[in-house]
Amino acid sequence: MPIDFHTNFIHFNSNKPIKPVSAQQTMLNTELQKDTFEKQVKVSNSDINPDFDGIKIEQKSFGKLKSTGEDTTLYTITNKNGASVDLSTFGATIVSIKVPDKEGKLVDVTQGYNNVTPYEESPVGHAGGTIGPCANKINGGKFILNDKEYNLECNKDGGKTHSHGGTQGFDVKNWNAEIIKDGIKFTYNKKDGESGYPANVKASVTYKFDNENKLHILYGAETDSDTVINLTNHSYFNLDGAENTEENSVLNHIVKLPNSSKYTVNNEIAVPTGEIADVDSTPFDFREETVIKDVIDEDFDQLKIGSGIDQNFCIDGYDGEKMIEVAQVTSPKTGIRLNVSTNLPGFQFYTANHLGKSAQPAGKDGSRYEKRSSFCVEPQFYPDAINTFDEKPILKKGETFNKEIIYAFSVE
């Protein structure tokens, strides 16, 4: 059941810039008080972006963490069309994205939970979370950096791999938050040795939701010594609506991966072998529109290893800077289309083949999210890149990590 909380809201007008406010400022009392913002920064006409004019941000409690007693906060960014995104400080997580379908009805297209407790107690699937310090797998939980070997928790594949930052990754940390003029900026300070990774790291993820129904996710990080950083988002999408929780409910979605002519080949535990193969004459050739159900059960070894589609695709034309469209996914039922763009080198396309575990709690609509009830598009450095590929997710002291994902929603 949803919990009833008092809310605050801030309505952003392009002519009224506001002072950023930390989440802690409004979490000192259990009942939230209305915030007052002082007009201290002058904004010239050139600074005004009409894409964000009229954006409204609300906040409310998302519950307390049982482990620490900390408060968590849920922020809702609503654009002038009424579309919205819900974001939690716990895990800097996307909890909900509501966008209009072909009839103008708002549809929640992401799986998630109604309060923080399921995220804390049963983080099955990392739903909507910010994944780090290193997304995807590291073979054997080991890597060498500057001639020193690091050993990480092996939390996947029966203790054979480290995955998504381990059991204490970024998606189970309670991030600090501040409201900015066009979104929410979450920050987390990772300590040297935390989860086995070197260096003190200042990480940030900023969410901006504009009036064209585009969710911009901007990742940043700075470090006091060389380290490994590979951040992504792990939202589970069902463009028919997240209430469609039953097994195989995403299989009618139409997928196009327009800039992926190659993929990384996996071994038997879904760790890349180092081989990069052509998608030609494989079920992974999504360069033209393809219905998921038409390929997901083909007799192909990589599909068997992943129990369906669970593969890293390489991005044609990647140069580390320009944004490239990597995925188009459409629901014939609602007409909702998701376009994904990034400046990262690859992305995991995953059809939620491992959801439906008994440990998984009921979702927002009261039902458990079952196998293949959603899909993920997770831009990233390649899995095990630190050990296997030339493009490594190494952040050096004095450098800044700046990467971006855009989830853009439209109607066909």
C-alpha angles and dihedrals in degrees: 000000000000115000118236112235136170112251139209124204136194121198113207118215116184089233094054112062115192137213114251112251127202119235089236090065091067098036099067092096130040090234111062117231125213111267123232118212123200121217099234105139122069114221119200122211089257089061094055113100112195090202087074100034112129096014112159124206124196130181137195140161116285092193137268126291110247092211097056108008090239119152119240126203133214117209123196120200112197123186127210090268093059094251113135148187125211117209130186127207087221103089092348080266134183103229100172142001116193117190133161122267126214090284094049095254116139112244127191103225102181132076118235148119138274098238140009098266098083090047090053101039102034110023092174110164096000089257110211094338132144104250120216175226080344123001121218125005136337110195113241089354088269136119137159121229123176090350093305123113119224124200119206134188111279101219100158141061095023093308096314100109142033111230136193095344095309129266090314097047127140093275091069097047124098104236127207114244141200131186112236126189094268106022148332127303117203121195133189130180112214115202125226109272095016109147086357096291121129127241139028106275130193104207128185138182120190123196121201121178114193136196092263090063093253118145109208115200114192120188124200136175140170126188139196092218138010114296146151119269126173113155128183143148123255103202118157111218132199109174091193085066131285090256087076094091101151123114116279092009092135097053096098092060115116116229133197123178098186099181104040115097093151140042136190114257117231133214123225094288094046097257115136115257092207093257116125110202136191117253090220112125092004133106086251095071100110096151086118124042111285131179110233094227091058094066111017097090100040119134097261127133096226091053090051092051091052096039084235131345110345105139142136112236122202118231117233113227096018113164101160095253117052121076112243126191106239106170143026116186123178136188112216088199100057100017090232115147126195118203117190124200131177146159093224120107100242146003138214113234107199131176096202093254093162101049120108097065117156090242091061115105126223115278132231093293095047098259130103116251105246134206114298093004091128145008136231132212106193115180110209149132108284117281112271088006091148089065105025116029137053095235099072127185094235120146112197127208109271094024127103126224109225118171134148142204124191121198104192121188127201139150128252 
